[in-house]
Amino acid sequence: MSDLGEIRIALAGVAEQIGSAYQHAGQARARIADAVAVLSGLDGQHSEPLVPVELRRAAEELERGLGLITSGAAAVADIDARL
């Protein structure tokens, strides 16, 4: 196998791992959204908000992470296309 072929195989593996990371992060985003929805729905029964600030921050960081994953996937695709 040529060096170029090995590089393409490595890039394919990286792309697969990035895709998996995006999928897992998407599942985490959905679960955090569900938790926020449940806690927000219970807020009316309590004198203080039930949604922790940290949970909202986690959701924001997850969105930032998804953007970074997307950028990484685009970079890998760009490198592969140039090969």
Buried (B, 14 or more C-beta within 10 A) or exposed (E): EEEEEEEBEEBEEBBEEBEEBBEEBEEBBEEBEEBBEEBEEEEEEEEEEBBEEEBEEBBEEBEEBBEEBEEBBEEBEEBBEEE
